[in-house]
Amino acid sequence: MMILIAGPYRGGTNDDPALMAKNLAHLESVALPLFRAVHLPMIGEWVALPLLTLGGSTKPGDDVWNEIQYPVAHRLLDRCDAILRLDGDSAGADNDVRIARERGLPVYFRLEDVPGV
């Protein structure tokens, strides 16, 4: 399955780049185990961050950010087979879960609940 990994990225950081990088590292921490379980892990920021740079975003929450950041995850959900929601407060990740459920996609809340892991 292609699995969207969702969790805090910007949330709780007060837009501190070091904290955002730490959150991204947390999201990435489950990517290799998913891959080794024969899944294809996907994180929205892997797609969004280069697009934000190309689009000229200068800070989280600016117009370019709003145009790209969350819509990337929503478009990825059109192609993903499931979502893995990691712990932590995140309105964006909660919205991803809502969309996944509306689309009938499985939602996992623990890595060990994903088939094959």
C-alpha positions in Angstrom: 0.0 0.0 0.0 1.0 3.6 -0.4 0.6 5.0 3.1 0.4 8.7 3.9 2.2 9.4 7.2 0.4 12.2 8.9 1.2 14.0 12.2 2.4 17.3 13.5 4.7 19.3 11.2 4.0 23.0 11.9 1.7 22.4 14.9 3.1 23.3 18.3 6.3 24.9 16.8 5.3 28.6 16.8 6.9 28.3 13.3 10.4 27.6 14.7 12.3 26.0 11.8 14.3 23.7 14.2 11.1 22.4 15.8 9.5 21.9 12.4 12.6 19.9 11.3 12.3 17.8 14.4 8.6 17.1 13.6 9.5 16.1 10.1 12.2 13.8 11.4 9.5 12.2 13.6 7.3 11.7 10.6 10.2 10.2 8.7 11.1 7.8 11.5 8.3 5.4 10.5 9.0 5.6 6.7 11.7 2.9 6.6 9.8 0.4 8.7 6.8 0.9 6.3 9.1 0.4 3.3 10.6 -2.7 4.7 7.1 -4.1 5.2 6.7 -3.7 1.4 4.6 -0.5 1.6 5.4 2.8 -0.1 5.6 5.5 2.6 4.6 9.1 1.7 4.8 12.3 3.6 3.1 15.4 2.3 6.1 17.6 3.2 8.3 15.6 0.9 6.2 17.0 -2.0 5.2 20.3 -0.5 8.5 21.7 0.7 10.2 21.8 -2.7 7.0 23.3 -4.2 6.9 25.9 -1.4 10.4 26.9 -2.3 9.7 27.1 -6.0 6.5 29.0 -5.4 8.3 31.7 -3.3 6.9 31.0 0.1 8.8 33.0 2.7 7.2 31.8 5.9 4.7 29.2 7.1 1.2 30.5 6.7 1.8 32.9 3.8 -0.3 32.8 0.7 1.9 30.4 -1.2 2.1 28.1 1.9 -1.7 28.1 2.1 -2.0 27.4 -1.6 0.3 24.3 -1.4 0.9 22.8 2.0 -2.4 21.2 2.9 -3.7 20.7 -0.7 -0.7 18.5 -1.3 -1.8 16.0 1.3 -5.3 16.0 0.0 -4.1 15.3 -3.5 -1.9 12.5 -2.2 -4.9 11.0 -0.4 -6.4 10.5 -3.9 -3.6 8.1 -4.6 -2.9 6.6 -1.2 -4.3 3.3 0.1 -4.2 4.1 3.8 -3.0 6.7 6.3 -0.8 6.3 9.4 -1.6 9.1 11.9 1.2 9.7 14.4 0.6 11.1 17.8 0.6 14.8 18.5 -1.7 17.8 18.0 -2.1 18.6 14.4 -5.2 20.1 12.8 -3.8 19.3 9.4 -3.3 15.6 10.2 -6.7 15.4 11.8 -8.2 16.8 8.6 -6.2 14.2 6.6 -7.8 11.5 8.8 -11.2 12.9 8.2 -10.7 13.0 4.5 -9.3 9.4 4.5 -12.3 8.1 6.4 -14.7 9.9 4.0 -12.9 8.1 1.2 -13.1 4.8 3.0 -9.4 4.4 3.5 -8.0 2.5 6.4 -6.6 4.7 9.2 -3.9 3.3 11.4 -2.8 5.0 14.7 0.2 2.7 15.5 2.9 1.5 13.2 2.4 -2.1 14.5 -1.2 -2.1 13.3 -0.2 -1.6 9.7 -0.4 -5.0 7.9 3.0 -6.6 7.5 4.8 -4.5 10.0 
